[in-house]
Amino acid sequence: MDVIPAIDLLEGRCVRLFQGDYEQSQVFNENPVEVARQWEAEGATRLHLVDLDGAKAGKPENWKAIEAIAQAVSLPIEVGGGLRDADRVSALFDLGVHYAILGTVAVEKPELVGELCKQFPGQIIVGIDAREGKVATRGWLETSEVMAVDLAKRMGDMGAAEIIYTDIKRDGTLQGPNIEALRELATAIDTPVIASGGVSAVSDLLKLLTLVPSGVSGVIVGKALYTGDVSLKEAIRAVGPGRWQDVPPAGSGPAIC
């Protein structure tokens, strides 16, 4: 199972939010490039970047930090936050990013997701962030009436490479992932699911490992890495090095797992 370190960007700094609350942010490092290099050195095979300013504003805001990270490491990078039109997704790939994560547009403009999946096969990931099973949008500031499982099915049918599922109530809390919600989602679709939110210890990763047969193929770990509750090296030893060993250059087409 992939263990994917998260780097959340707010005003160019590496931070973590509590349950998606912008008013409850904690700065972990002023230099996100330094953080990215650290995770690469500790064995990460992939990085998860979130442009928090972009998610809130509706357009990417941390281009410089994202580009600097892409140039500083040799790892495949996935980026989400404020990607709500084709031009910005294309521009993101031009920076050297491998995968674009689409969230709000999956609810508001699902046809755009389908078009982008055809234009960039294997490089479009859909992020589904849920409260009580319903999808939240616009940087988690709004909650729709769309059910997470229904959206995941539709996005998988459109060609999404993966679904990242975040239980907002668990995010940044170190309370453990929502195993039942992940199992329900993963068994309902054929698209690989990446778990996100709540990981507090290696024992949580071992619980998620039991969901691999159901379709959970990876986990994003954020706050627990920064607080030291989880060691990336130990996590990788516990659940394996992941699937992403041979990834094509950014913009070159689908990744072969």
C-alpha positions in Angstrom: 0.0 0.0 0.0 1.3 3.5 -0.8 2.1 5.8 2.1 1.8 9.3 0.6 3.1 12.3 2.7 0.9 15.4 2.5 2.2 18.9 2.1 -0.6 21.5 2.6 0.3 24.9 1.4 -1.1 28.1 2.9 0.6 31.4 1.9 3.6 29.5 0.7 4.1 27.6 4.0 3.7 24.0 5.0 0.7 23.9 7.4 -2.0 21.5 8.8 -5.6 22.4 9.4 -7.9 20.9 12.0 -11.0 19.4 10.3 -10.5 21.8 7.4 -10.8 24.9 9.5 -8.7 27.7 8.1 -8.9 29.5 11.4 -7.2 26.4 13.1 -4.0 26.2 11.1 -0.6 25.2 12.4 2.6 26.1 10.6 5.1 23.2 10.5 7.7 24.6 8.2 8.2 27.9 6.4 10.0 26.1 3.5 7.9 23.4 1.8 10.8 22.5 -0.5 12.7 21.4 2.5 9.8 19.3 3.7 9.5 17.6 0.2 13.2 16.8 0.2 12.9 15.3 3.7 10.1 12.9 2.7 11.9 11.9 -0.5 15.0 11.1 1.6 13.0 9.0 4.0 11.7 6.8 1.2 8.5 8.4 -0.1 7.5 7.3 -3.6 4.9 10.0 -4.2 3.9 13.4 -2.7 0.4 14.9 -2.1 0.3 18.7 -2.3 -2.8 20.8 -1.5 -3.1 24.4 -2.4 -5.3 25.6 0.5 -5.3 29.2 -0.7 -6.4 27.9 -4.1 -9.1 25.7 -2.8 -10.6 28.7 -1.0 -10.1 31.2 -3.8 -11.2 28.9 -6.6 -7.9 29.3 -8.5 -4.4 28.1 -7.8 -2.5 30.5 -5.5 0.8 28.6 -4.6 2.3 28.2 -8.1 5.8 29.2 -7.0 5.9 26.7 -4.2 4.5 23.9 -6.3 6.9 24.5 -9.1 9.8 24.7 -6.6 8.9 21.4 -5.1 8.5 19.8 -8.6 12.0 20.9 -9.5 13.5 19.9 -6.2 12.5 16.2 -6.1 12.3 13.4 -8.5 9.1 11.9 -7.1 5.7 12.0 -8.8 3.6 14.8 -7.4 -0.2 15.1 -7.2 -1.7 18.5 -6.6 -5.2 19.7 -5.7 -6.8 23.0 -4.7 -8.5 25.5 -7.0 -8.3 23.4 -10.2 -11.6 24.3 -11.8 -10.8 24.7 -15.5 -8.8 22.9 -18.2 -6.3 25.7 -18.7 -5.2 25.6 -15.1 -4.9 21.8 -15.1 -2.8 21.9 -18.2 -0.6 24.7 -16.7 -0.1 22.6 -13.6 1.3 19.7 -15.7 3.6 22.2 -17.4 5.2 22.8 -14.0 6.3 19.2 -13.8 3.3 17.9 -11.7 2.2 14.3 -12.6 -1.4 14.2 -11.3 -4.1 16.8 -10.9 -6.7 16.3 -8.2 -10.2 17.7 -9.0 -12.7 18.2 -6.2 -15.3 21.0 -6.5 -15.6 20.6 -10.3 -16.5 17.0 -9.9 -19.7 18.2 -8.3 -20.3 21.4 -10.2 -18.9 20.5 -13.7 -18.7 16.7 -13.9 -18.6 16.9 -17.7 -15.3 18.8 -17.4 -13.8 15.9 -15.4 -14.7 13.5 -18.2 -13.1 15.7 -20.8 -9.9 16.1 -18.8 -9.7 12.3 -18.2 -9.7 11.8 -21.9 -7.2 14.6 -22.5 -4.8 13.4 -19.7 -5.5 9.7 -19.4 -4.2 8.3 -16.1 -3.4 11.7 -14.6 -6.7 12.9 -13.3 -7.5 12.0 -9.7 -10.8 13.0 -8.1 -10.8 14.1 -4.5 -14.0 13.4 -2.5 -14.2 15.1 0.8 -17.2 14.2 2.9 -19.2 15.2 5.9 -21.6 12.6 7.1 -21.4 10.9 3.7 -22.1 14.1 1.7 -19.5 15.8 -0.5 -18.0 19.1 0.6 -16.8 21.6 -1.9 -14.9 24.9 -2.2 -12.2 24.2 0.3 -14.6 22.4 2.5 -16.5 25.6 3.1 -19.7 24.3 1.6 -21.5 20.9 1.8 -23.5 19.6 -1.1 -26.4 17.1 -1.2 -24.3 14.7 -3.4 -23.5 11.4 -1.7 -19.8 10.4 -1.8 -20.4 6.9 -3.0 -22.6 8.2 -5.9 -20.0 10.7 -7.0 -17.2 8.1 -6.8 -19.1 5.8 -9.1 -19.8 8.5 -11.6 -16.2 9.7 -11.6 -14.8 6.2 -12.0 -17.1 5.7 -15.0 -15.7 8.9 -16.5 -12.1 7.6 -16.3 -10.7 9.0 -13.0 -7.4 7.2 -12.3 -8.1 7.2 -8.5 -10.4 8.5 -5.9 -9.0 10.2 -2.8 -11.5 9.9 0.0 -11.3 12.3 3.0 -13.5 12.1 6.1 -13.4 15.8 7.1 -14.3 15.0 10.7 -11.2 12.9 11.0 -8.8 15.2 9.1 -6.1 16.6 11.3 -7.6 15.0 14.5 -5.3 12.0 14.8 -8.4 10.0 15.7 -7.9 7.2 13.1 -9.4 6.8 9.7 -13.0 6.0 9.1 -12.6 2.3 8.2 -16.3 1.6 7.6 -16.8 4.5 5.2 -13.7 3.6 3.3 -14.8 -0.1 3.0 -18.2 1.0 1.8 -16.8 3.3 -0.8 -14.0 1.0 -2.1 -16.3 -2.0 -2.5 -18.9 0.1 -4.4 -16.5 1.1 -7.2 -13.8 -0.4 -9.4 -11.5 2.7 -9.2 -8.6 2.5 -6.7 -9.3 4.5 -3.5 -6.7 6.5 -1.5 -7.6 7.0 2.2 -7.0 10.4 3.8 -7.7 11.8 7.2 -7.2 10.8 10.8 -4.1 8.6 10.7 -2.4 8.7 14.1 -0.2 5.7 14.3 1.3 2.8 12.3 -1.5 0.7 13.7 -4.0 2.7 11.7 -2.0 1.9 8.6 -2.2 -1.8 9.4 -6.0 -1.5 9.7 -6.1 0.2 6.3 -3.9 -2.6 4.9 -6.8 -5.0 5.5 -8.8 -2.9 3.0 -6.4 -3.5 0.1 -8.5 -6.4 -1.2 -11.5 -4.1 -1.2 -9.8 -1.6 -3.4 -8.0 0.8 -1.0 -4.5 1.1 -2.5 -2.9 3.9 -0.5 -3.1 6.3 2.3 -2.2 10.0 2.6 -0.6 10.9 5.9 -0.2 14.5 7.1 -0.3 15.7 10.7 1.0 12.4 12.2 4.2 12.8 10.2 4.8 16.3 11.3 4.0 15.6 15.0 6.3 12.5 15.0 3.4 10.1 15.8 4.2 8.3 12.6 7.7 7.7 11.2 7.6 7.6 7.4 10.4 5.0 7.3 8.6 2.8 9.8 5.3 3.2 8.0 6.8 2.1 4.7 8.4 -0.9 6.4 5.0 -1.8 7.9 2.9 -1.7 4.8 5.4 -2.0 1.9 7.0 0.4 -0.5 3.8 1.0 -2.5 3.0 0.5 -6.2 4.6 3.7 -7.6 8.1 2.6 -8.4 8.2 3.3 -12.1 6.2 6.4 -13.1 6.5 8.1 -16.5 7.6 11.7 -16.7 5.0 14.4 -16.1 2.6 14.9 -18.9 3.6 11.6 -20.7 0.4 9.7 -20.2 -1.0 7.1 -17.8 1.1 5.6 -15.0 1.5 1.9 -15.1 1.2 0.4 -11.6 
